[in-house]
């Protein structure tokens, strides 16, 4: 397994013209970004968690967090591990060292709700990472402004 890099969730947006939601991860100590295409439901779950919104009834990821906690465990971290034929793979690491295979979108939504760290492997960055140098801060800022203007409801439909 290659080296792990701590990442932060920049946000979720809809890629045009495909109208496909993506979650954008940024290498915490670097200039690389990782765009991961996700489903609309997962995009909404990630956006809700980022904005600190609590739905009137628990979403699936809220339920998973509760189940893990009630079983006496906790989500320690999430790792985006590899990319195969255009599909990202990840795993959820529980406090007992238990590793559970998961889609990155589900793992990220659960990590955000659990306060768990999110990592991506060097292999994933080599396969799908995009370098955005510091001088391109205006592009990143424009993306962040876009994220500030959208609501989770924009992904429902």
N, C-alpha and C positions, 0 to 999 in steps of 0.2 A: 504494500500500500504506500502510496506516495505521501509526502508531507502534507499536513493539514494547515490551512490558512483560515484564521478567524474572519468572518464576513459579517456585514451588517445589511439589513434590508433597507434599501433606498426607498422602495415603494412599488406600487403596482400601477400599470397603465395599460391602455388598449393600443395595440399595434395596428396601424393603418397600412394598407387598405384591408388587411385580412380580418380586422375586427377581433383579433385574438388577444386576450389578456396576457401580459408578461409580468413577472416579478423580477426586479433588478436587485442583485446583490453586489456589494462593493467590498473588495479586499480591505480589511481594516487598516493594514499597515502598508498599503500599496496603491497602485494606480489602475488596477485591473477591475473590471466589472464583469458580471456574469448574468446575462439575460436568460431566464427560464420561462418558456411558454407554459401557461397553466390554464385550467378550466375556469369558467366564469364563477362557479360556486366557490372554488378555492381562492380565487382572486378576491371575492367578497369577504371570505373568512379572514384572509390576510389583512385586507384594508380595515376591517372592523377592529382587529386586534391592534393594528398600528395606531388607530385613532382612539383606542380605549373605549370603544362602544360595546355595550352589553345588550345583546338582543333580548326581547321579552321571554323567549324560551331558549334553552341552550342549543347552540349549533353542534354539529358532530364533533368538532375539535374541542369544544367546551366539555362535552360529555366524556371524551377520551381523557382529558386532563383530570376530570373528577374521578373516573374509574381508576386511573393510575394512582392517584392520591389515596383513594379509599382502600386500595390494595397494599398500602404502606410503601409505595415506591415514589419516584419522582423522575421527571425527564431531566437528565444531566446535560445532554447535548444532542445536536442533530448534525449529521455529516452528509453532504452531497458528495457521493463517492466516485461515480463514474458516469460516462456517457457511452451508450451503445446504440448504433443505428438511429441516431437522432433522439434517443430517449434518455433522460436523466434518471439516475438511481440514487437513492439515499437510504440512510438508516437512522433510527432513533435509538439513543443510548440511554437506558434507564440506570438508576442509582446502583443497582446490583450488578452492573456490567452486562445486563441483558441487551442484546442488539436485535432490533426489529426492522425488517425491510419495509420501506415506505416510499410513496411518491414524494418527491421534494416539496410539492405544494402542500401536502398534508403535514409533512414533517415541519415545514417552516411555520405553518399556521399553529401547530401544537407548540413549537418552541417559543413563539411570540407570546402565547397565553401562559406558558410555564416559566418564562424568564430564563430559558435555557440558551446557551451559546450555540451559534450556528457556524459550522465550518464547511469548507470546500477543499477537495484535494487538489494538489498541483496538477494531476492528470486532467481534471475537469477544467481548470483554468487554461491549460495548454490546448485542450480540445475546443473550448467554446468561449474563453475569456476575451474581453475587448479592453485594450489599453486606452485610457483617456488621461493624457498627461495633465499636470497641474494647470498649465496654461489654458486648458479647455474647461476651466471652472465655470465659465459662462454657460456652456452647454449643459453641465450638470445642474447649475442653478436654474436654467430654463426648465429642465426636467422636473426639478423639485417644485417649481412654481406650478407646473402642470398638475403635479400630484396634489398640491394644496387646493386646486380648483375642482377636483373631482370628488365624488362621494361614492361610497360602497354601492349605493343603489344604481350607479351608472353601469355596474357589471351585471345587474339582474336583467333577465330578459330572455 
